[in-house]
Amino acid sequence: MTEAVAAGVRTVEEILLPGDVPLWVHPEWSERFPWLAQGTTGRGNPDEPFDLALSGERPVGPGMDRWRRVAAVTGMPTAVLSRQVHGTRIWVHAERGAPAICVMDGYDGHATDRPGLLLAIGIADCTPVSLVDAERRRIALVHAGWRGAAAGIVERGIERMAAEWGSAADALWLHCGPAICGRCYEVGPEVHAAMYPDRPPPTAKANLDVRAAIVGRAVGHGVRPERITVSAHCTRCGSGEFFSHRGGDLGRQYGLLGIRE
């Protein structure tokens, strides 16, 4: 990362599970939280990419087939995703709902305490941010591109968990999943100003590490640094494991988080 992060925050390299669904999981969380379904899907076979997008001009049928495979491998009968708008709206799912792939509209985050419900966030350079209250078994998953991160979606997720279930910020575990790294992400002064309003922006395009900014905001909102991890994977300069919008990809992978039944 190109930005400094709080002492105690660690980098973790997700590992690819065996099987026909390219699912990269947080190895420490797999051991610590066996009741949690978690991870980020990847590109998979380059000859037949594991694109989970359900919009645009691509046929929906193959995408739905891939979603059914995700539901099967995670053991989650219901999955929820949304048309994301780079905002801060988070839907709290009080019920699991029917076994289905449910597509909402206009939300960039989901939270739940219901087992069997898989929360899903579409990404192709933006950051999937997972929040876990392990003691109460409450979870949230938010989509944090620079606009959402600057607008405070991660802080909003922390606050919603506190309001809904009394989850204290210092009791949460947070993971920033695979996303574009600071070395690959060059943006204009206006983006730097939005992410860091308390410091002078550069006068020209410069590199920005969105995940480092997210970590700083989470720590400032009460999350303990030693409970925060950041993925070692970059969607842009990696070995092709993930789709990258800046790399010219139209496909989408998904960050996933759910409570097993």
C-alpha positions in Angstrom: 0.0 0.0 0.0 1.2 3.5 -0.7 -0.5 5.2 2.2 0.6 4.6 5.9 -1.9 2.5 7.9 -2.3 2.2 11.6 0.1 0.0 13.5 -1.3 -3.5 14.1 -3.2 -3.7 10.8 -2.1 -6.7 8.8 -2.0 -7.8 5.2 -3.5 -11.2 4.4 -3.4 -13.2 1.2 -6.6 -15.0 0.5 -6.4 -18.6 -0.7 -8.3 -20.2 -3.5 -10.5 -23.1 -2.5 -10.5 -26.2 -4.6 -13.5 -26.8 -6.9 -15.2 -25.4 -9.9 -16.2 -22.1 -8.2 -13.2 -19.7 -8.0 -13.6 -18.6 -4.4 -10.8 -16.8 -2.6 -11.2 -17.0 1.2 -9.6 -15.3 4.2 -7.6 -18.2 5.7 -7.5 -16.7 9.2 -11.3 -16.1 9.2 -11.9 -19.6 7.9 -10.2 -21.0 11.0 -11.4 -18.4 13.5 -15.0 -18.2 12.3 -16.1 -21.6 10.9 -19.7 -20.5 11.0 -19.0 -17.8 8.5 -19.3 -18.1 4.7 -16.9 -15.5 3.3 -14.6 -14.7 0.4 -14.4 -13.1 -3.0 -15.0 -14.9 -6.3 -12.4 -14.6 -9.0 -12.0 -14.8 -12.8 -11.6 -18.5 -12.8 -11.0 -20.2 -16.2 -9.9 -17.6 -18.7 -11.5 -19.5 -21.5 -14.9 -19.3 -19.6 -14.6 -16.5 -17.0 -16.7 -16.8 -13.9 -18.5 -13.5 -14.5 -21.3 -13.0 -12.0 -22.7 -9.7 -13.5 -26.4 -9.8 -14.2 -26.7 -6.5 -16.1 -25.6 -5.1 -19.4 -25.9 -6.8 -22.8 -24.5 -10.2 -21.7 -27.0 -13.1 -21.4 -28.4 -13.5 -18.0 -28.8 -17.3 -18.1 -25.1 -18.2 -17.7 -24.7 -15.6 -14.9 -27.7 -17.2 -13.0 -26.1 -20.6 -13.5 -22.9 -19.3 -11.9 -24.9 -17.8 -9.0 -26.5 -21.2 -8.4 -23.0 -22.7 -8.2 -22.0 -20.0 -5.7 -25.1 -20.8 -3.6 -24.3 -24.5 -3.6 -20.6 -24.2 -2.7 -21.3 -21.7 0.2 -24.4 -23.6 1.4 -26.5 -20.4 1.3 -30.0 -21.0 0.0 -30.6 -17.3 -0.5 -28.3 -14.6 -1.9 -28.9 -10.9 -2.0 -27.2 -8.4 -4.3 -28.1 -4.9 -5.6 -27.6 -2.5 -8.5 -24.9 -0.4 -6.8 -24.8 3.4 -7.1 -21.6 4.3 -5.1 -23.7 5.7 -2.3 -24.1 4.9 1.4 -27.4 3.2 1.6 -27.3 -0.1 3.6 -30.2 -2.5 3.8 -30.6 -4.5 7.0 -32.1 -7.9 6.2 -34.4 -8.9 9.1 -35.6 -12.0 7.3 -33.7 -14.6 5.1 -36.4 -14.7 2.5 -37.2 -17.4 0.0 -34.5 -19.6 -1.5 -33.5 -17.4 -4.5 -31.0 -15.0 -6.0 -32.5 -11.6 -5.0 -31.5 -8.5 -6.9 -32.3 -5.2 -5.2 -31.9 -1.6 -6.5 -29.9 1.3 -5.2 -28.0 -0.1 -2.2 -24.3 -0.4 -1.7 -24.3 -2.4 1.5 -26.2 -5.2 3.3 -26.3 -6.3 6.9 -28.0 -9.2 8.7 -28.2 -11.5 11.7 -30.1 -14.2 9.7 -28.4 -17.6 9.0 -28.6 -18.9 5.4 -28.5 -15.5 3.8 -25.5 -14.7 1.6 -24.7 -11.0 1.3 -23.0 -10.1 -2.0 -21.2 -7.0 -3.3 -20.1 -6.6 -7.0 -16.6 -5.3 -7.6 -14.0 -5.0 -10.3 -11.5 -2.6 -8.6 -13.6 -1.3 -5.7 -13.2 -2.7 -2.2 -15.5 -5.2 -0.6 -15.4 -4.4 3.1 -16.6 -7.1 5.5 -17.7 -6.3 9.1 -18.2 -9.1 11.6 -19.5 -9.0 15.2 -18.3 -12.5 16.1 -19.8 -12.5 19.6 -23.3 -11.7 18.4 -22.9 -13.3 15.0 -24.0 -10.2 13.1 -22.5 -9.1 9.8 -22.3 -6.4 7.2 -20.8 -6.1 3.8 -20.3 -2.8 1.9 -19.1 -1.7 -1.5 -16.4 0.9 -1.1 -15.2 2.6 -4.3 -13.6 6.0 -3.7 -17.0 7.8 -3.9 -18.6 5.5 -1.3 -15.6 5.5 0.9 -15.3 9.3 0.8 -19.1 9.5 1.6 -18.6 7.3 4.6 -20.2 4.0 3.8 -17.8 2.1 6.0 -18.5 4.3 9.0 -22.2 4.0 8.1 -21.9 0.2 8.2 -20.3 0.4 11.7 -23.0 2.7 12.9 -25.9 0.6 11.5 -24.5 -2.5 13.3 -24.4 -0.5 16.5 -27.9 0.8 16.1 -29.5 -2.5 15.1 -27.8 -4.9 17.4 -25.6 -2.9 19.8 -22.4 -4.1 18.1 -19.6 -2.0 19.5 -17.0 -0.7 17.0 -14.1 -2.0 19.1 -15.6 -5.5 19.0 -15.9 -5.7 15.2 -13.5 -7.5 12.8 -13.0 -5.8 9.4 -11.4 -7.0 6.2 -10.8 -5.1 3.0 -10.9 -7.6 0.2 -9.2 -7.8 -3.2 -9.2 -4.3 -4.9 -7.0 -2.1 -6.9 -3.8 -1.1 -5.0 -2.4 2.3 -4.5 0.4 1.8 -7.0 -2.1 1.1 -9.8 -4.7 3.7 -8.9 -3.8 7.2 -10.2 -6.6 9.8 -9.8 -7.1 13.5 -9.9 -6.8 16.1 -7.1 -10.6 16.1 -6.6 -10.6 12.4 -5.6 -7.7 13.0 -3.1 -9.6 16.0 -1.7 -12.8 13.9 -1.2 -10.9 11.0 0.5 -8.7 13.3 2.7 -10.6 16.6 3.2 -8.3 17.5 6.1 -5.1 17.7 4.0 -4.1 19.6 0.9 -4.7 17.6 -2.3 -1.9 17.1 -4.9 -1.9 19.6 -7.8 -2.0 16.9 -10.5 -2.9 13.3 -10.8 -1.3 11.1 -8.1 -1.6 7.6 -6.7 -4.2 6.9 -4.1 -4.6 3.8 -1.9 -8.4 3.6 -1.2 -8.0 0.6 1.2 -5.5 2.5 3.3 -8.0 5.4 3.5 -10.8 3.0 4.5 -8.6 1.5 7.3 -7.8 5.0 8.6 -11.5 5.9 8.7 -12.4 2.6 10.4 -9.8 3.1 13.1 -11.0 6.7 13.6 -14.5 5.3 14.0 -13.4 2.9 16.8 -12.4 -0.4 15.1 -9.3 -1.8 16.7 -6.3 -2.0 14.3 -5.4 -5.5 15.4 -8.8 -6.7 14.2 -8.4 -5.2 10.7 -6.8 -7.0 7.7 -6.2 -5.9 4.1 -6.0 -8.3 1.2 -2.6 -8.7 -0.5 -4.4 -9.1 -3.9 -4.6 -6.2 -6.4 -7.3 -6.6 -9.0 -5.2 -4.6 -11.5 -1.6 -5.8 -11.2 -2.1 -9.3 -10.0 -1.7 -12.4 -12.0 -5.1 -12.2 -13.6 -7.1 -13.9 -10.8 -9.6 -11.1 -10.7 -11.5 -8.8 -13.1 -10.3 -5.2 -13.3 -12.3 -2.3 -14.6 -9.2 -0.3 -15.1 -7.7 -3.3 -16.9 -10.5 -3.2 -19.4 -12.6 -6.0 -18.0 -16.4 -5.9 -18.3 -16.8 -8.9 -15.9 -17.6 -8.6 -12.2 -16.5 -10.7 -9.2 -18.4 -10.6 -5.9 -17.5 -10.2 -2.3 -19.5 -12.7 -0.2 -20.4 -12.8 3.4 -23.0 -15.0 5.2 -23.9 -16.8 8.4 -24.0 -20.6 8.0 -27.1 -22.4 9.2 
